[in-house]
């Protein structure tokens, strides 16, 4: 009986220590990548605003299906295994220089993807920034998994920006 009580108390204390350490990890994480593109603004923003064109430059979306709202393609379905709760990425905001899309995963809060296009009148190129915002709950497993976001999403984001740059500059 003492051994069971000791094991149970040890597990509770370990959980509390891990939770306390995880509280030092921020709840808001932003990953960002940027690329310079020598092109006009309209073709670049055209590839970002149209989810049907995402397959041409967004890594991993070459076989995805489009997500429709009111008969208009607003995004893509990333995972349709659970038809009641599919994982999808859909556009929530569009302006002349920015597109914001939201990925709705199953067990996490929505992840915001944004593309900002900045042009300077004295320069012949555009700066395109891709950022991802993660808003985490207090759960230790979410906080510790956020330490891997940069390594898993950063290279894919940079590859997507490079794909878009090559697509627009060499068309």
C-alpha positions in Angstrom: 0.0 0.0 0.0 2.9 2.4 0.8 4.4 1.7 -2.6 1.2 2.6 -4.4 0.8 5.7 -2.4 4.4 6.7 -3.1 4.0 6.0 -6.9 0.7 8.0 -7.0 2.2 10.9 -5.1 5.3 10.9 -7.3 3.2 11.0 -10.5 1.2 14.0 -9.1 4.3 15.9 -8.1 6.0 15.2 -11.5 2.9 16.4 -13.3 2.8 19.6 -11.2 6.5 20.3 -11.8 6.1 19.7 -15.6 3.1 22.0 -15.6 4.9 24.7 -13.7 7.9 24.6 -16.1 5.5 24.8 -19.1 4.0 28.0 -17.7 7.3 29.7 -18.6 6.6 28.9 -22.3 4.6 31.7 -24.0 1.0 31.0 -25.0 1.4 33.0 -28.2 3.9 31.8 -30.7 4.6 33.5 -34.1 6.7 32.0 -36.9 7.6 34.3 -39.8 9.5 34.0 -43.0 10.1 36.7 -45.7 11.3 36.7 -49.3 12.0 39.5 -51.8 10.3 39.1 -55.2 11.0 41.1 -58.4 7.5 41.3 -59.7 4.3 43.4 -59.8 2.0 43.2 -56.8 -1.1 41.9 -58.6 0.3 38.6 -59.9 1.8 37.8 -56.4 -1.3 38.6 -54.5 -3.3 36.7 -57.1 -1.6 33.5 -56.3 -2.2 34.0 -52.6 -5.9 35.1 -52.8 -6.9 32.1 -55.0 -7.0 28.8 -53.1 -7.1 26.9 -56.4 -3.6 28.3 -57.2 -2.2 27.3 -53.8 -1.4 23.8 -55.3 1.2 25.5 -57.5 3.4 26.9 -54.7 2.2 25.8 -51.2 4.2 22.7 -50.1 2.0 19.7 -49.5 -1.2 21.0 -51.1 -0.8 19.5 -54.5 -3.4 16.7 -53.9 -5.8 18.5 -51.6 -9.4 19.3 -52.3 -10.9 22.8 -52.3 -13.0 24.0 -49.4 -16.2 25.8 -50.5 -18.3 28.4 -48.7 -21.5 29.5 -50.5 -20.3 27.9 -53.7 -17.0 29.9 -53.7 -13.6 28.3 -53.1 -12.4 29.8 -49.8 -9.6 27.3 -48.9 -8.5 23.7 -48.9 -9.3 20.6 -47.0 -6.1 19.3 -45.4 -7.5 16.2 -43.7 -10.9 14.7 -44.4 -10.7 11.4 -42.4 -13.3 12.6 -39.9 -16.0 14.0 -42.2 -17.8 15.6 -39.3 -14.7 17.6 -38.3 -12.4 18.0 -41.3 -9.1 19.9 -40.9 -9.2 22.8 -43.4 -7.4 26.0 -44.2 -9.7 28.8 -45.3 -9.3 32.5 -46.1 -10.8 34.8 -43.5 -9.6 38.3 -44.7 -8.4 39.8 -48.0 -7.0 43.2 -48.7 -4.8 44.6 -51.5 -1.6 43.8 -49.6 -2.6 41.0 -47.1 -4.4 37.7 -47.1 -5.2 36.0 -43.8 -6.2 32.3 -43.6 -7.2 30.2 -40.7 -6.3 26.5 -40.2 -8.8 24.7 -38.0 -7.1 21.6 -36.5 -9.0 19.0 -34.5 -7.6 19.3 -31.0 -5.9 22.7 -31.1 -7.0 26.3 -31.3 -7.1 27.7 -34.9 -3.8 28.7 -36.4 -3.6 31.9 -38.3 -1.6 32.0 -41.6 -1.0 35.5 -43.0 0.8 36.8 -46.1 1.7 40.5 -46.1 3.0 42.1 -49.3 5.0 45.3 -48.8 6.2 47.4 -51.8 8.5 50.4 -51.7 8.2 53.1 -54.4 12.0 53.5 -54.6 12.6 49.7 -55.0 11.9 47.4 -57.9 11.0 44.4 -55.7 8.3 43.4 -53.2 8.8 41.9 -49.7 6.4 39.0 -49.0 6.1 37.9 -45.4 4.4 34.7 -44.4 3.6 34.3 -40.7 1.8 31.7 -38.6 0.2 32.6 -35.2 -0.4 29.9 -32.7 -2.4 30.6 -29.5 -1.9 27.8 -27.0 -3.8 26.7 -24.0 -2.1 26.1 -20.7 -1.8 22.4 -21.3 1.8 21.2 -20.8 1.8 19.0 -23.9 0.7 21.9 -26.1 3.3 24.2 -24.6 6.1 21.7 -25.0 5.0 20.7 -28.5 5.3 24.4 -29.5 9.1 24.1 -29.1 9.0 22.0 -32.4 6.8 24.5 -34.4 9.8 26.4 -35.8 11.6 23.3 -37.0 8.5 21.7 -38.6 6.8 24.8 -40.1 9.7 27.2 -40.8 11.4 25.2 -43.7 8.0 24.5 -45.3 7.1 28.2 -45.2 10.4 29.2 -46.7 10.0 26.6 -49.4 6.6 27.9 -50.2 7.8 31.5 -50.5 10.7 30.3 -52.7 8.2 28.4 -54.9 6.0 31.4 -55.2 9.0 33.6 -56.0 10.1 31.3 -58.8 6.6 30.9 -60.2 6.0 34.7 -60.4 9.5 35.8 -61.5 9.8 33.1 -64.3 6.3 33.3 -65.8 
